[in-house]
Amino acid sequence: MTGRLPGDVEISLEERKALIRDIAEFFDTQFEQEVSEFRAEMILDFFLEKLSPVVYNSAIVDARAFLSERLEDMEATLFAKAPGR
């Protein structure tokens, strides 16, 4: 166990650097505003903190629905029909 809580997002250093560059580019392109690497990193951390639990919970709901459907399919496929039914 890594000590992470459900919903915590762990990203690699390379992913983090790419996201920081993307944020700075987004602000420059969309708002014509330069954002320092430090500020872009703060924005990334803010959104990771706020969005990670929401996205994680949504993924869990989707996974639960997917697995539930698969279990229903499995029951229909695996259970033998009893004689006279």
N, CA, C and O atoms as a printed pandas DataFrame, in Angstrom:
     atom_number atom_name residue_name chain_id  residue_number  x_coord  y_coord  z_coord
0              1         N          MET        A               1    0.853   -1.183    0.000
1              2        CA          MET        A               1    0.000    0.000    0.000
2              3         C          MET        A               1    0.890    1.235    0.000
3              4         O          MET        A               1    1.865    1.306    0.748
4              5         N          THR        A               2    0.554    2.200   -0.835
5              6        CA          THR        A               2    1.395    3.387   -1.002
6              7         C          THR        A               2    1.030    4.518   -0.047
7              8         O          THR        A               2    1.737    5.525   -0.007
8              9         N          GLY        A               3   -0.020    4.391    0.704
9             10        CA          GLY        A               3   -0.452    5.472    1.583
10            11         C          GLY        A               3   -1.332    6.492    0.873
11            12         O          GLY        A               3   -1.755    7.480    1.474
12            13         N          ARG        A               4   -1.607    6.254   -0.403
13            14        CA          ARG        A               4   -2.494    7.146   -1.151
14            15         C          ARG        A               4   -3.937    6.834   -0.817
15            16         O          ARG        A               4   -4.294    5.689   -0.538
16            17         N          LEU        A               5   -4.747    7.850   -0.849
17            18        CA          LEU        A               5   -6.180    7.675   -0.631
18            19         C          LEU        A               5   -6.869    7.447   -1.976
19            20         O          LEU        A               5   -6.364    7.886   -3.010
20            21         N          PRO        A               6   -8.016    6.766   -1.971
21            22        CA          PRO        A               6   -8.764    6.638   -3.230
22            23         C          PRO        A               6   -9.053    8.021   -3.800
23            24         O          PRO        A               6   -9.484    8.924   -3.084
24            25         N          GLY        A               7   -8.813    8.168   -5.073
25            26        CA          GLY        A               7   -9.041    9.452   -5.719
26            27         C          GLY        A               7   -7.794   10.297   -5.859
27            28         O          GLY        A               7   -7.776   11.246   -6.643
28            29         N          ASP        A               8   -6.740    9.968   -5.106
29            30        CA          ASP        A               8   -5.481   10.691   -5.267
30            31         C          ASP        A               8   -4.887   10.336   -6.620
31            32         O          ASP        A               8   -4.862    9.168   -7.009
32            33         N          VAL        A               9   -4.413   11.336   -7.329
33            34        CA          VAL        A               9   -3.828   11.122   -8.642
34            35         C          VAL        A               9   -2.310   11.199   -8.512
35            36         O          VAL        A               9   -1.763   12.120   -7.904
36            37         N          GLU        A              10   -1.660   10.224   -9.090
37            38        CA          GLU        A              10   -0.205   10.218   -9.098
38            39         C          GLU        A              10    0.233   10.337  -10.550
39            40         O          GLU        A              10   -0.105    9.489  -11.376
40            41         N          ILE        A              11    0.983   11.384  -10.863
41            42        CA          ILE        A              11    1.469   11.569  -12.227
42            43         C          ILE        A              11    2.989   11.608  -12.204
43            44         O          ILE        A              11    3.607   12.045  -11.233
44            45         N          SER        A              12    3.569   11.142  -13.292
45            46        CA          SER        A              12    5.026   11.108  -13.384
46            47         C          SER        A              12    5.566   12.526  -13.547
47            48         O          SER        A              12    4.824   13.455  -13.865
48            49         N          LEU        A              13    6.851   12.671  -13.329
49            50        CA          LEU        A              13    7.502   13.968  -13.477
50            51         C          LEU        A              13    7.379   14.463  -14.922
51            52         O          LEU        A              13    7.168   15.652  -15.159
52            53         N          GLU        A              14    7.510   13.547  -15.883
53            54        CA          GLU        A              14    7.388   13.924  -17.294
54            55         C          GLU        A              14    5.977   14.415  -17.615
55            56         O          GLU        A              14    5.807   15.414  -18.313
56            57         N          GLU        A              15    4.958   13.702  -17.098
57            58        CA          GLU        A              15    3.575   14.123  -17.310
58            59         C          GLU        A              15    3.325   15.486  -16.672
59            60         O          GLU        A              15    2.659   16.343  -17.252
60            61         N          ARG        A              16    3.864   15.672  -15.479
61            62        CA          ARG        A              16    3.687   16.924  -14.753
62            63         C          ARG        A              16    4.284   18.098  -15.541
63            64         O          ARG        A              16    3.648   19.140  -15.700
64            65         N          LYS        A              17    5.506   17.910  -16.028
65            66        CA          LYS        A              17    6.160   18.968  -16.804
66            67         C          LYS        A              17    5.373   19.286  -18.073
67            68         O          LYS        A              17    5.228   20.454  -18.435
68            69         N          ALA        A              18    4.864   18.255  -18.750
69            70        CA          ALA        A              18    4.080   18.462  -19.967
70            71         C          ALA        A              18    2.792   19.220  -19.657
71            72         O          ALA        A              18    2.403   20.115  -20.408
72            73         N          LEU        A              19    2.132   18.870  -18.561
73            74        CA          LEU        A              19    0.898   19.558  -18.190
74            75         C          LEU        A              19    1.162   21.018  -17.841
75            76         O          LEU        A              19    0.370   21.892  -18.195
76            77         N          ILE        A              20    2.249   21.284  -17.161
77            78        CA          ILE        A              20    2.612   22.662  -16.807
78            79         C          ILE        A              20    2.852   23.477  -18.079
79            80         O          ILE        A              20    2.415   24.623  -18.177
80            81         N          ARG        A              21    3.548   22.884  -19.051
81            82        CA          ARG        A              21    3.766   23.562  -20.336
82            83         C          ARG        A              21    2.428   23.804  -21.042
83            84         O          ARG        A              21    2.201   24.874  -21.607
84            85         N          ASP        A              22    1.553   22.808  -21.004
85            86        CA          ASP        A              22    0.235   22.942  -21.648
86            87         C          ASP        A              22   -0.584   24.056  -21.016
87            88         O          ASP        A              22   -1.254   24.813  -21.718
88            89         N          ILE        A              23   -0.534   24.158  -19.709
89            90        CA          ILE        A              23   -1.278   25.220  -19.012
90            91         C          ILE        A              23   -0.745   26.585  -19.407
91            92         O          ILE        A              23   -1.522   27.492  -19.707
92            93         N          ALA        A              24    0.572   26.742  -19.410
93            94        CA          ALA        A              24    1.169   28.030  -19.790
94            95         C          ALA        A              24    0.800   28.380  -21.231
95            96         O          ALA        A              24    0.489   29.532  -21.533
96            97         N          GLU        A              25    0.835   27.387  -22.115
97            98        CA          GLU        A              25    0.473   27.617  -23.519
98            99         C          GLU        A              25   -1.007   27.970  -23.659
99           100         O          GLU        A              25   -1.370   28.839  -24.451
100          101         N          PHE        A              26   -1.848   27.303  -22.896
101          102        CA          PHE        A              26   -3.285   27.587  -22.922
102          103         C          PHE        A              26   -3.557   29.042  -22.539
103          104         O          PHE        A              26   -4.306   29.737  -23.225
104          105         N          PHE        A              27   -2.952   29.498  -21.449
105          106        CA          PHE        A              27   -3.171   30.875  -21.019
106          107         C          PHE        A              27   -2.658   31.865  -22.053
107          108         O          PHE        A              27   -3.280   32.898  -22.302
108          109         N          ASP        A              28   -1.526   31.543  -22.648
109          110        CA          ASP        A              28   -0.963   32.431  -23.661
110          111         C          ASP        A              28   -1.861   32.492  -24.894
111          112         O          ASP        A              28   -2.107   33.572  -25.430
112          113         N          THR        A              29   -2.351   31.336  -25.343
113          114        CA          THR        A              29   -3.173   31.255  -26.547
114          115         C          THR        A              29   -4.581   31.801  -26.316
115          116         O          THR        A              29   -5.079   32.595  -27.115
116          117         N          GLN        A              30   -5.218   31.381  -25.236
117          118        CA          GLN        A              30   -6.615   31.739  -25.013
118          119         C          GLN        A              30   -6.817   33.128  -24.416
119          120         O          GLN        A              30   -7.795   33.811  -24.723
120          121         N          PHE        A              31   -5.885   33.535  -23.563
121          122        CA          PHE        A              31   -6.070   34.800  -22.840
122          123         C          PHE        A              31   -4.994   35.836  -23.148
123          124         O          PHE        A              31   -5.016   36.948  -22.622
124          125         N          GLU        A              32   -4.035   35.444  -24.025
125          126        CA          GLU        A              32   -2.900   36.318  -24.329
126          127         C          GLU        A              32   -2.250   36.815  -23.043
127          128         O          GLU        A              32   -1.944   37.998  -22.891
128          129         N          GLN        A              33   -2.050   35.878  -22.129
129          130        CA          GLN        A              33   -1.460   36.198  -20.833
130          131         C          GLN        A              33   -0.360   35.188  -20.546
131          132         O          GLN        A              33   -0.580   33.978  -20.586
132          133         N          GLU        A              34    0.812   35.702  -20.261
133          134        CA          GLU        A              34    1.919   34.818  -19.928
134          135         C          GLU        A              34    1.769   34.356  -18.481
135          136         O          GLU        A              34    1.474   35.147  -17.584
136          137         N          VAL        A              35    1.976   33.072  -18.280
137          138        CA          VAL        A              35    1.901   32.480  -16.946
138          139         C          VAL        A              35    3.256   31.834  -16.678
139          140         O          VAL        A              35    3.751   31.044  -17.482
140          141         N          SER        A              36    3.841   32.179  -15.548
141          142        CA          SER        A              36    5.139   31.595  -15.206
142          143         C          SER        A              36    4.985   30.098  -14.928
143          144         O          SER        A              36    3.878   29.614  -14.691
144          145         N          GLU        A              37    6.081   29.386  -14.959
145          146        CA          GLU        A              37    6.060   27.949  -14.653
146          147         C          GLU        A              37    5.535   27.719  -13.238
147          148         O          GLU        A              37    4.787   26.772  -12.993
148          149         N          PHE        A              38    5.928   28.586  -12.314
149          150        CA          PHE        A              38    5.480   28.469  -10.929
150          151         C          PHE        A              38    3.951   28.595  -10.835
151          152         O          PHE        A              38    3.299   27.804  -10.155
152          153         N          ARG        A              39    3.397   29.583  -11.515
153          154        CA          ARG        A              39    1.940   29.785  -11.487
154          155         C          ARG        A              39    1.215   28.655  -12.206
155          156         O          ARG        A              39    0.161   28.209  -11.753
156          157         N          ALA        A              40    1.763   28.193  -13.311
157          158        CA          ALA        A              40    1.165   27.073  -14.032
158          159         C          ALA        A              40    1.143   25.831  -13.149
159          160         O          ALA        A              40    0.184   25.059  -13.174
160          161         N          GLU        A              41    2.199   25.646  -12.374
161          162        CA          GLU        A              41    2.249   24.505  -11.448
162          163         C          GLU        A              41    1.205   24.655  -10.347
163          164         O          GLU        A              41    0.583   23.670   -9.951
164          165         N          MET        A              42    1.009   25.857   -9.854
165          166        CA          MET        A              42   -0.018   26.101   -8.839
166          167         C          MET        A              42   -1.408   25.812   -9.402
167          168         O          MET        A              42   -2.249   25.230   -8.717
168          169         N          ILE        A              43   -1.648   26.215  -10.643
169          170        CA          ILE        A              43   -2.935   25.956  -11.292
170          171         C          ILE        A              43   -3.142   24.453  -11.435
171          172         O          ILE        A              43   -4.224   23.940  -11.149
172          173         N          LEU        A              44   -2.103   23.750  -11.877
173          174        CA          LEU        A              44   -2.189   22.294  -12.014
174          175         C          LEU        A              44   -2.530   21.653  -10.674
175          176         O          LEU        A              44   -3.431   20.818  -10.598
176          177         N          ASP        A              45   -1.824   22.035   -9.627
177          178        CA          ASP        A              45   -2.082   21.454   -8.301
178          179         C          ASP        A              45   -3.507   21.735   -7.831
179          180         O          ASP        A              45   -4.157   20.860   -7.258
180          181         N          PHE        A              46   -3.991   22.946   -8.069
181          182        CA          PHE        A              46   -5.349   23.308   -7.686
182          183         C          PHE        A              46   -6.363   22.401   -8.378
183          184         O          PHE        A              46   -7.245   21.837   -7.731
184          185         N          PHE        A              47   -6.230   22.263   -9.706
185          186        CA          PHE        A              47   -7.196   21.462  -10.442
186          187         C          PHE        A              47   -7.073   19.978  -10.132
187          188         O          PHE        A              47   -8.079   19.268  -10.112
188          189         N          LEU        A              48   -5.869   19.502   -9.892
189          190        CA          LEU        A              48   -5.724   18.099   -9.491
190          191         C          LEU        A              48   -6.443   17.851   -8.168
191          192         O          LEU        A              48   -7.134   16.845   -8.006
192          193         N          GLU        A              49   -6.276   18.768   -7.237
193          194        CA          GLU        A              49   -6.918   18.614   -5.925
194          195         C          GLU        A              49   -8.444   18.655   -6.041
195          196         O          GLU        A              49   -9.140   17.873   -5.393
196          197         N          LYS        A              50   -8.952   19.559   -6.859
197          198        CA          LYS        A              50  -10.400   19.729   -6.964
198          199         C          LYS        A              50  -11.058   18.702   -7.881
199          200         O          LYS        A              50  -12.154   18.229   -7.584
200          201         N          LEU        A              51  -10.406   18.351   -8.990
201          202        CA          LEU        A              51  -11.024   17.478   -9.987
202          203         C          LEU        A              51  -10.776   15.993   -9.755
203          204         O          LEU        A              51  -11.607   15.166  -10.130
204          205         N          SER        A              52   -9.665   15.647   -9.153
205          206        CA          SER        A              52   -9.329   14.224   -9.005
206          207         C          SER        A              52  -10.428   13.414   -8.325
207          208         O          SER        A              52  -10.806   12.368   -8.852
208          209         N          PRO        A              53  -10.955   13.843   -7.186
209          210        CA          PRO        A              53  -12.014   13.049   -6.552
210          211         C          PRO        A              53  -13.268   12.919   -7.417
211          212         O          PRO        A              53  -13.903   11.864   -7.437
212          213         N          VAL        A              54  -13.622   13.981   -8.127
213          214        CA          VAL        A              54  -14.817   13.954   -8.973
214          215         C          VAL        A              54  -14.629   12.963  -10.116
215          216         O          VAL        A              54  -15.511   12.147  -10.385
216          217         N          VAL        A              55  -13.490   13.033  -10.782
217          218        CA          VAL        A              55  -13.209   12.137  -11.906
218          219         C          VAL        A              55  -13.073   10.699  -11.414
219          220         O          VAL        A              55  -13.580    9.774  -12.049
220          221         N          TYR        A              56  -12.392   10.510  -10.291
221          222        CA          TYR        A              56  -12.213    9.172   -9.724
222          223         C          TYR        A              56  -13.569    8.539   -9.406
223          224         O          TYR        A              56  -13.822    7.390   -9.767
224          225         N          ASN        A              57  -14.430    9.287   -8.734
225          226        CA          ASN        A              57  -15.743    8.750   -8.360
226          227         C          ASN        A              57  -16.574    8.420   -9.598
227          228         O          ASN        A              57  -17.282    7.413   -9.622
228          229         N          SER        A              58  -16.490    9.250  -10.607
229          230        CA          SER        A              58  -17.205    8.982  -11.852
230          231         C          SER        A              58  -16.683    7.698  -12.507
231          232         O          SER        A              58  -17.461    6.898  -13.027
232          233         N          ALA        A              59  -15.385    7.515  -12.476
233          234        CA          ALA        A              59  -14.789    6.297  -13.046
234          235         C          ALA        A              59  -15.222    5.062  -12.267
235          236         O          ALA        A              59  -15.457    4.008  -12.859
236          237         N          ILE        A              60  -15.329    5.179  -10.949
237          238        CA          ILE        A              60  -15.780    4.049  -10.132
238          239         C          ILE        A              60  -17.228    3.687  -10.477
239          240         O          ILE        A              60  -17.560    2.507  -10.593
240          241         N          VAL        A              61  -18.078    4.683  -10.639
241          242        CA          VAL        A              61  -19.472    4.434  -11.014
242          243         C          VAL        A              61  -19.526    3.738  -12.377
243          244         O          VAL        A              61  -20.275    2.777  -12.556
244          245         N          ASP        A              62  -18.737    4.221  -13.332
245          246        CA          ASP        A              62  -18.695    3.601  -14.659
246          247         C          ASP        A              62  -18.187    2.160  -14.582
247          248         O          ASP        A              62  -18.748    1.269  -15.220
248          249         N          ALA        A              63  -17.137    1.933  -13.810
249          250        CA          ALA        A              63  -16.575    0.581  -13.676
250          251         C          ALA        A              63  -17.582   -0.360  -13.017
251          252         O          ALA        A              63  -17.722   -1.513  -13.426
252          253         N          ARG        A              64  -18.279    0.134  -12.000
253          254        CA          ARG        A              64  -19.283   -0.682  -11.315
254          255         C          ARG        A              64  -20.395   -1.092  -12.285
255          256         O          ARG        A              64  -20.811   -2.250  -12.300
256          257         N          ALA        A              65  -20.872   -0.147  -13.086
257          258        CA          ALA        A              65  -21.933   -0.438  -14.061
258          259         C          ALA        A              65  -21.432   -1.440  -15.104
259          260         O          ALA        A              65  -22.150   -2.372  -15.466
260          261         N          PHE        A              66  -20.215   -1.250  -15.580
261          262        CA          PHE        A              66  -19.637   -2.155  -16.569
262          263         C          PHE        A              66  -19.539   -3.568  -16.016
263          264         O          PHE        A              66  -19.949   -4.526  -16.670
264          265         N          LEU        A              67  -18.988   -3.696  -14.798
265          266        CA          LEU        A              67  -18.836   -5.020  -14.187
266          267         C          LEU        A              67  -20.192   -5.657  -13.896
267          268         O          LEU        A              67  -20.352   -6.869  -14.047
268          269         N          SER        A              68  -21.152   -4.868  -13.487
269          270        CA          SER        A              68  -22.490   -5.392  -13.218
270          271         C          SER        A              68  -23.097   -5.988  -14.492
271          272         O          SER        A              68  -23.681   -7.071  -14.463
272          273         N          GLU        A              69  -22.951   -5.274  -15.598
273          274        CA          GLU        A              69  -23.451   -5.790  -16.873
274          275         C          GLU        A              69  -22.750   -7.093  -17.253
275          276         O          GLU        A              69  -23.390   -8.037  -17.717
276          277         N          ARG        A              70  -21.442   -7.138  -17.055
277          278        CA          ARG        A              70  -20.685   -8.335  -17.405
278          279         C          ARG        A              70  -21.094   -9.520  -16.529
279          280         O          ARG        A              70  -21.152  -10.651  -17.012
280          281         N          LEU        A              71  -21.375   -9.275  -15.252
281          282        CA          LEU        A              71  -21.808  -10.353  -14.365
282          283         C          LEU        A              71  -23.170  -10.889  -14.779
283          284         O          LEU        A              71  -23.409  -12.096  -14.720
284          285         N          GLU        A              72  -24.057  -10.007  -15.195
285          286        CA          GLU        A              72  -25.367  -10.454  -15.678
286          287         C          GLU        A              72  -25.200  -11.317  -16.930
287          288         O          GLU        A              72  -25.848  -12.356  -17.062
288          289         N          ASP        A              73  -24.339  -10.889  -17.838
289          290        CA          ASP        A              73  -24.061  -11.673  -19.044
290          291         C          ASP        A              73  -23.479  -13.032  -18.685
291          292         O          ASP        A              73  -23.839  -14.051  -19.275
292          293         N          MET        A              74  -22.567  -13.035  -17.699
293          294        CA          MET        A              74  -21.916  -14.273  -17.293
294          295         C          MET        A              74  -22.944  -15.239  -16.700
295          296         O          MET        A              74  -22.902  -16.433  -16.999
296          297         N          GLU        A              75  -23.844  -14.759  -15.884
297          298        CA          GLU        A              75  -24.873  -15.616  -15.304
298          299         C          GLU        A              75  -25.740  -16.233  -16.388
299          300         O          GLU        A              75  -26.054  -17.421  -16.330
300          301         N          ALA        A              76  -26.130  -15.438  -17.377
301          302        CA          ALA        A              76  -26.966  -15.945  -18.459
302          303         C          ALA        A              76  -26.238  -16.988  -19.294
303          304         O          ALA        A              76  -26.852  -17.918  -19.816
304          305         N          THR        A              77  -24.925  -16.825  -19.416
305          306        CA          THR        A              77  -24.123  -17.735  -20.234
306          307         C          THR        A              77  -23.755  -19.009  -19.487
307          308         O          THR        A              77  -23.781  -20.094  -20.068
308          309         N          LEU        A              78  -23.416  -18.893  -18.213
309          310        CA          LEU        A              78  -22.863  -20.020  -17.481
310          311         C          LEU        A              78  -23.885  -20.939  -16.827
311          312         O          LEU        A              78  -23.682  -22.152  -16.771
312          313         N          PHE        A              79  -24.965  -20.380  -16.339
313          314        CA          PHE        A              79  -25.928  -21.216  -15.626
314          315         C          PHE        A              79  -26.703  -22.092  -16.622
315          316         O          PHE        A              79  -27.234  -21.617  -17.626
316          317         N          ALA        A              80  -26.742  -23.374  -16.301
317          318        CA          ALA        A              80  -27.470  -24.314  -17.161
318          319         C          ALA        A              80  -28.968  -24.193  -16.887
319          320         O          ALA        A              80  -29.398  -23.942  -15.762
320          321         N          LYS        A              81  -29.718  -24.374  -17.913
321          322        CA          LYS        A              81  -31.172  -24.355  -17.746
322          323         C          LYS        A              81  -31.596  -25.671  -17.122
323          324         O          LYS        A              81  -31.187  -26.744  -17.566
324          325         N          ALA        A              82  -32.415  -25.579  -16.096
325          326        CA          ALA        A              82  -32.912  -26.795  -15.417
326          327         C          ALA        A              82  -33.986  -27.435  -16.291
327          328         O          ALA        A              82  -34.743  -26.733  -16.962
328          329         N          PRO        A              83  -34.053  -28.758  -16.285
329          330        CA          PRO        A              83  -35.085  -29.430  -17.062
330          331         C          PRO        A              83  -36.478  -28.953  -16.658
331          332         O          PRO        A              83  -36.759  -28.760  -15.476
332          333         N          GLY        A              84  -37.335  -28.767  -17.642
333          334        CA          GLY        A              84  -38.709  -28.363  -17.370
334          335         C          GLY        A              84  -38.876  -26.876  -17.191
335          336         O          GLY        A              84  -39.966  -26.425  -16.841
336          337         N          ARG        A              85  -37.831  -26.092  -17.419
337          338        CA          ARG        A              85  -37.937  -24.626  -17.262
338          339         C          ARG        A              85  -37.788  -23.943  -18.575
339          340         O          ARG        A              85  -37.847  -22.715  -18.642
